[in-house]
Structures are given as structure tokens and as C-alpha cells.
Amino acid sequence: MDKDKRKSGEESEKEVLCMATNKSVKRPTVAIAGASGFVGRALLDRLLRDYRVIGLTRDGERSEIAVAEGALDLEWRRADLFSLPEIENGLQGVEYAFYLVHSMMPSARLTQGKFQDMDVILADNFARAARKAGVKQIIYLGGLIPEDADELCGYLHSRFEVEQTLRSYEVPVTALRTGLVVGANSSSFCVIPQLIRSLPVMICPSWMSSKTHPIALQDVVELLVACIGRKKVYGQSLNVGGPDTLTYNEMILEAARIMGKKCRLYPVPLSIPTISSLWITSVTGISHKLVRPLVGSLTHSLVAGRRWLQEETEISGLTFEQSARIALEEKRTRRKKANAYSCISNVRSVQRLMLPEGRSAAWTGKNYVQWLSHNLRPFIKVEEVGGRLHFLLFGIKKPLLELTYSAERSTEEHILYYITGGLLAHDDNILRRGRLEFREVLNGQYVMVAIHEFIPRLPWLLYRMTQALAHLWVMHRYGRYLRRKAERSNVKKESRVKG
């Protein structure tokens, strides 16, 4: 009898464990790229109520911290978004993926190239990996786009390009477009209290009178979650905003009232966004790389149009006063964290070049080698030896650089070489997987020529004054060559059409 009871109890225990396991399995798996950002952290906490969450991070130690904290439905996966293989591994088993990434801060000790081009590479990698992993939906947090898209500033145009890039690989994309997000760690919002504390009297250029549509962090998170698996929003770009439409001047005055500070504003009929961004940086200490795009975006009136998702979900949102009070209180009680950007001795260089019609990334890779040998002779020549490219300096037998072609990672539209040796390359390049790539983007309009994780052998200062500048000069010349080739191709095409 006791044996029967014990057996029955063991079976019940197994049944309970099985049910718990099934319950865990049934929770949809969601990944967040940008999980350590201020929106990503808030979204992660909200998703853990209903989903199994994978945070993609460059910090490999996060997974151990998550396990130590007992977050059983949270897994951190190392995924440098500049590395396609790492993102492919990071998105394995994922059903829905959030993309909350921008690259305005440097990603290497020396970063050559525009943040807009870095953004395209990151988005392109993410979308390719999502397609390969069978992700059902990408949800992207972008910025409001004014009606006249031809005159977008660099930051807003980059957000729009990222949206286009994510849509290039068949995975349904939902883009949530917001104005200024009000939260304790929002770089856009944090400028306001910093200005109030530093300058009780302000001269306000005309861009500060442009209309904007602030929205609370809490509302952004709820709207992002509401998009998961909602087929009605697949392939859609959705404008969202709070109940208030304000100018930057009005937000400053309202925030000053909440903070109990006196603030006087004196408008002037001048725009001068470049000078304004330098001035704000000098006063607040906030990075110019973050302030400049904010000021640039405010030269447009950014007001959300019909907000049907909010109507459908009944998330009308907090007022600016409510969201600002929450953000300011959280900022007061939260301990300030040190800047996470460390100084690492690697190089990232990205150049966007025009791709002649009918040509591919594979063609560009071969053509670049031929162009180098022709235009830099007799000083530099490039030899191919068993799938390896040797860049040779006149009179020296050992190559300056050795690049090894990756057949398994290369396609017609994406060519990859690993940096495997040479007099100018540090031995750690093999460990860090330094690489050169040629990648088609934006439906073949451009080719990105990018160096990632390159570690030079030369002393850092000498490298910056010689090899780094030489690379930029070569890429500028090659870009000009491709542009002329594309223009000639267009002229011939027009002649054929007319003929």
C-alpha cells in the first residue's frame, strides 16, 4: 500500500514537472537587440511576464549574472551585431525579434566612417540572420518621419534607411516611429534638465520652436509588446506619440516648473543647429555625438499622424507632465552609472560606395584588387596565392597584409576576407577575427566596404598618422572611380533608350 502511495506520489510529481516544463516551452521566445539600452532594459522587464527572453549583447558575462539573479526565462547571448555569424547564433530558436539599435557612439578605438553607414550594416546583418533563423516578425523602434522625406537630416534619414534595410529579406517588419521618448536615461530627454540646471536664462534658436510629440517610456514599451504577433501590423510603419504636442521650449518650461526652477527663454530668429549642438555639449557635458542628431532632428516638426494602433489598444499615453515627473524622480533616486564605452585597441572603418548597375559585391571585391594593383604600382601590388591575397610593398617579399577568402561566408552579394597575417597586422587579428567585407545594401544601390576588428601592429599614434590615413585616401579614390563608372553606365543606358 505504501509502495502504491509512493508510486502515485512520484507519478504526480512527474506530472507537475511535465506540466511546468510544457508551460515553459509554450512561452514564445523573443530576442532583443539593444537590450542593454534604456528602452531595451524596460522592455526586457515587461516581456519576462509573458515570454522567454533572449538578450543579445557584446558582453559575454551577462548570462552568468542573469542565472545568478534567478531569471530563468532570461538568456543572454553574445552577439556583436557587426558579426553575421554571431547574430545567426544569437537568433537561433527565436520567434519574434526586437531591433532597438543605433550606432552613434564609437564601436572601436578608431572608428572611420559615418554612423549612418554603420547603422545600415548592423540592420543588414540582423535582417539576414532573422531570415536564416526563421524569425516570424521583426519589430523596430525608429523615429517619426516628416512628410517631406527628401529633406531629412542625417539622423532621421538613417532611421528611415534602417527601416528599409530591415525589410529587404522577406521577414515581416513592424516599425514603431516615435518622437522624443521621455525616460530617466533617455539621452534626448536628459538634455532638458541639464540645460535647466546650467542655464536659468537661455537664448533659444528657431529650431527649439519646432513641434515635437513626446511619449513616455512606459507607453513605448506597452506599444512594442502589443505589436508581437499582431498580423495586422506586419509590414506597417506606425506613428505613436503621447497626448501632448509641444515645442522644445514648452518642454523646458514645463520641466523647470516640475523641478521647482526658474527659467527664462529668449527666442531668436536663427536656426544654427551646428553651433547649437556644440553649445549644448559644452554646457551639459553630454556627448556631441548624441546631441548633434537630436538638434538636427528638431529642425523638422515631428508630429505623429493618425495613431490607430494606440486607438485600437487604448494606450493613449501619459501626458508630458506625468512622464517627466516619473523620469525626473527616477533620475534622482537612481545611482549614476559610469560610462560603459571602454578604450579598445581595434579599428572599424566603413565606406559606402556607389555600385554600378549590373555589378555585385563579388565583382567589387575582384575589381578592387585589380584597381589597387593598377593605380598603386610600382609601390603596391596584390597577388592571389591559393585563396589568399598578399598585399606586397615594392622590394619586400613578406606581405604587408594577408587576407584569406571565406568561401563558406561569401555569396555573390556579400564577400568576406579574414585578416590572417602580414607585417602591418597584429597576431591577435586571428583571435579577434579581423576582416574585410564587400556587402551590397539597399537593394544593390550601394556597396559597403568595411574593415572590422582590425588590430594594427604599428604603435597607435603612428598607425593613425600613416596607415589609417592611407586607407581613407585609397577608399576615397576607389569610391570616385566607382562613381564615375556608374555615371558612364547611366549615360550609355540613356543613349540606348533614346536611340
N, C-alpha and C positions, 0 to 999 in steps of 0.2 A: 504493500500500500504506500509506504513511504517512498519507495522507488518510483511508483507511478506518479506521486505528487511532485517528486524531484524532477522527473522527466517532463511532466506537464509544465512545471515552472521554467525549466530550461527552454522548452519549446516556445512558451510565452515571451521569454526574454529575447529569444532569437527573432520572434515575430516583431517585437517592438523595435529591435535594432534594424531589422529589414525595412520596416516602415519608415524609420528615421533616415535610413540610407536612401530609400526611394524618394522621400521628401526632399533630401538634399540634392539628389540627381535631377529632380524635376525643376529646381530653381534655374531659370535661364542664366546663361553665362554672358556677362557684359565686360568689355575691356575699356579702359580709359587711357588714352594717350594725352599726357598733360595732367596726370593725376596728382602731381605734387604742386600744381599751380593753385591760385586761390579759389578759382571756380572748381577745379578738379577735386580738391580736398573736400569741399562742401558737397559736391555731387557724390563722391565716394561714400561719405557717411550716410547720405539719403538712400543710395542704392542698396546698401547692406541690409536694409529691412526686407527686401523682396528678391534680391538677386545674388548670384555668386559673382564676385567682382575680381577682375584681374587688373592690377595697376601696372602700366608699362613705365619703366624708369631706367635711367642710366646708372642708378645706384644699386649695386648688387646686394647690399647689406639690408635693404628694406624688407625683404622676405623674412629674414630671421627676426626682425623687430616685430613684424606682423604676427608671426607664430608665437613669439614671446608674449604678446599682448592678448593672445587668445582669439584673434579674429579668424575664425575657422572658415568663413566664406570669403576671405580676402587672400589673394595670392599676388605677390609682387614678382614680375618677370623682368629680367634685364633686357632692355631693348633700346639701343641707340638708334633713333629714327633716321639717322644718316646711313645706317647699315640695313640693307634689304633682308639679308638672311636673319638678322636678329629680330626684325619686325615679323617676318614669316613665322618664326618660332613663337614669338610673343602672342600672335593671334590664333594659334592652333586651338581648336575647340571652342572658339568664340562665336556667339550668335549675333550679338549687337556690339558695335564699337563706337565710342565717342572720340571725336578729334577736337582737342582743346589746345592746340599748339600754335605758337608763333616763335620766330627766331630773331627777335630784335636785339637780344643780348648775345655777346660773342660766345661761340661754342668751342673755341680753341685759343691758345695763347696768341696766335696770329690768325686772324680771320680776314681773308681777302674776298671782296665781293659784296653785293647788295643783299640786305636781308630779304628782299622780295624774291631773289633767286634761290636763297636758302629755303624759303618757305615752299617754293614750287617743288624742290627736290624732296623735302620731307613729306609733302602731301602726295607726291607721285609714288614714293616708296610705300606709304601707308595704303593707298588705294590698290596698288599691285598686290601687296601682301593680303589685303582683305579679300580680293578676288580669289587668290590661291587658297585661302583658308575657308572659303565658302561662307563668309560673313553675310548675314541677311540684310543688314542695314548699317550705314554709317551716318552718325548724327554729328553735325559740325556746328560749332558756335562761331559765327562770323560777325561782321559789322553791318550796320544799316548802310544802304547804298542810295545816294541821291538819284533822282530821276535822270539827270544828265550824266550818264556813266562815262562820257568821253573826257570829262574834266576832273576825274578823281585824283586826289593826292596819292602819294606813294603808298601810304598805309592802307587806305581804303581799296585802292586798285589791287594791292597784294591780297587782301581778304577775298576780293572777287575772283582773282586768279586761282587762289587755293580752292575755292568752291568749284570752279570749272575743272581743275585738275582732279579733284576727288571724284568727279562724275565721269571720268574718262575710261573707267574699267568695269562697267556693267553693274557694279554693286549699287543698289538704290541709295541715294543720298538725301538726307533731310538737313537743310541749312536753316538754323535759327539765327536771324540777324538782329542784333541789339545795338543800342546806343551805349551811353556810359553806364557801366554796372556799378552799383553802389554797394560797397562792402569794405570791411576793415582793412583788407590787404589789397584792394584794387588800386593799381598804380594810377589810374585815371582819377579816381575819387580822392586819393590821398594828397594830390596836389592842392586841393581846396583848403583843408585845414592847415597845411604847411604855409600857404600864402597868407592866410588869416593871422596866424601866429607871428609871421615875419613882417608883414606889411599892413598896419592898420589903415594906411592910405595908399590906394592903388590907382595908377593911370591905366585905363582899360582900352586896348586897341579894338577895332571894329569886329574882329573875329569872336570876341567874347560876347557879342550881342547875337550871334547865330543861335537859332533854336536847336535844342537837342532833347532827347527823350530818355531820361534816366530810368533805370529799372533796378529793383532790389535784387541782390544776390539770391535771396531765398526764392524769389519768383522765377528767376532764370533756371534754378535747379529744378523746381517743380515742372516747368515747361519742358526742360530737356527730358525728364523722366516720362512725361506724358507722350513724348514722341516715340518711345520704344515700341516697336512692332505695330504702330498705328499706320496701316497701309494707306490711309487717306493722305498722309504727309510724305509718302515716298516720292522722291523726285521733286519735292517742293522747296521753295525758299520762302520762309515765313518771317515777317516783321513782328517784333514784340517790343513792348515798352510799358512803362508804368502809367498811372493815371494823369501825371503832370507833364506838360511840355514847357520847358524852361530854357532861359539863356544861361550861359556860364556865370554872368554877372548875378542873375537871380539866385542861382545855386550858392554862390559865395555869400550873399547877404543872408540867405536862409540858414546856411551852416554857421555863420557868425552869430546869428541870434540864438541858435541851439547851444553853441559853445559859450554864450554869455560874453562875447567880444564885440567891441565897436569896430566898425569897418566902413570906410568911405571910399566910394568909387567915382572916378572922373573919366568918363568916356572921351576918346579922341578918335577922329575920323580917319585913322590909319590902320592898315592890316599888319604889315611887317611880321609874318609868322616866324621867320628865321631868327630875327633879333629877339622876339618874344620868348622863343624856346630857350635861347641862351640865357636870357634874363631870369626866367623861371628856374632854370637849373642852378644858376649862381645863388639865387635867394633861398631855394628849398633844399638844395643838395641832392635832389632826385636826378638819376642818370639822364643825360641828354638824349641817349638812345631811346628812352621811354617817353620823354617829354616831347621830343620833336614830332613823332607821329600823332600824338594827341592833339597838339596845336594845329598840325596840318589838317586833321580830320574836322576840326571845328571851324575851318574856313567855309564849310558847307553847312546848310541847315539839314540836320539829320533827325527827321520825324518819322515814326513808324506809320505806315498807311493802315489799311484795314487789318485788324488784328483778330482774324477769325479763329485762330487756334485758342486764343485767350477767351473769346466768347464761348467757344464750344466746351472748353474745360472749366469755365467760370473762374479763371485765375486772372482777375482784373488787376491785382497787384497792390503793393504798399505805396503810399504817397512818398514823395521825396523826403518830406519831414520825418515820416516814420522810419524809412530805411536809413536816413542819415543819422538819426538818433541811435539806432541799433549799431551801426558801423562805428560811430564815434565812441560809444560806450565799450564796445568790444575792443577797440583800439586802446582805450585807457587801461583795461584790465588785463590785456594780453601782454606777455613778456615779449620784448623785441628780440627778433632772431638775427643772427649775423648773416651777412651776405653769403650766399651759397656758391658764388662763382669763384672757383679756385684757379690759380695760375698753373697751367699745364703746358709742357714744352712741345706742343704739336701744332700743326698748321692745317687750316682748312681754306681752300681757295675755290671759288665758284664763279664762272663767267657764262653768261647767256649769249649765245651767238646765233645769228640768223641762219636757218637751214635752207639751202637752195631747194627749189621744188623738185620732187622726184628723188631726192637724196635721203639717206638714212644715217643713223648713228654709226652703223658699221662702216659705211662709206667715209664718214667724217674721221673715224679712227685711222683708217688707212691713208686717207688724204692728208691728215695732219702730219703723219710720219714722213710722207713724200715731200710735203711743203717745207718741213724743218730741214731736211737734207738738202733741198734745193736752195733755200733762202739763207741758211746759216753757213754754207760752205765757204771756205775750206775749213772753218774753225770747228764746226759740229757736223757729224754725220750719224745716221741711225742705221744700225744693222739688225736684221732679224736672224736669230740663231735658235732653231728648234722651239719656236713658240715664245721666244724671249726677245725683247727689244733691248739693244745696247746703245746707249747714247754716248758717243765717243768724242773726246776732245782731240784736236789735231796733235799728233806726236805722242799721245799717251795710249797705251794698249788696254789698260783696265778701264771699263766704262765708268762714266760719271754717275749714271743711273742704270739699273737693270729692272725692266718691267716684265712680269710674266703674265701671259694671256690666260684668263679664266674661261675655259670653254663651257663649263657647266653653269656659270652665272651669266653668260653672254647670249644675247639674241640679236636679231637684225636692228632692233630699236634701242638696245642697251648693251654697250660694250664695256667690259671691265678688265683692268690690268692691276695686279698686285705689285707693290714696290718690294722687290726681293733682294736688292743689293746695289752696289755702286759706291764710288768714292764719296759722293755727297749725301748718302743715306745712312742714318744711324742703324746699327744692328737691330735695335728694338722695333724697326718697322715691320719685321716679320711677325713678331708677337702682337703688335698693335694693329696689324693688317692694314698698313698704309696702302692707299690705292688711288688709281686714276680711272675715271669713268667718262664715257660719252653717252649721253642719255637724251632721247627725244622727249619733248614735253609739249603740252598744249596742242595736241593733235598734229604734231610734226611741224609746227611753225618755227620752233627753235630747237637747238641742241645745247644742252648744258655740258660744259667741260669742267670737271670738278676733281680736285685733289682732296682726299680725306685722310686724317690721322697720320700725315707725313711728319716724321721726326728727322730734322736735319742733323748732319754730322758737324757742320760748321758751328763755331761759337755763335750764340744767339744774335748778338749785335751785328757781327759780320754777316750772318745769314740775311738779316733784314736789309742790310745796306747793299747786298750783292745779289745772291740767288733769288730772293723774293722779288726784288725789283725787276730782275731779268725775266722772270716768269711772267709778270704782268705786262712787260713790254712785248714779249713774244705773243701772248694771248691777244693783246690789242692789235698787233699786226695781222695775226691769223683771222681775227674777227673781221677786220677791214677787208681782207681777201675774200672771205665767205660772203660778206655783204655785197661786194662788187659782183661776185659770181651770181648771186641771187638776182641782183638788179639786171644783169645781162640776160639771164634766163627769162625774166619777166618781159624785157624788151622784145626778145625773139618770139615769145608767146603771143604778145600783142601784134607783132608783124604778121604772124601766121594767121591770126584771127581776121585782121584787116585784108590780107591777101586772099 
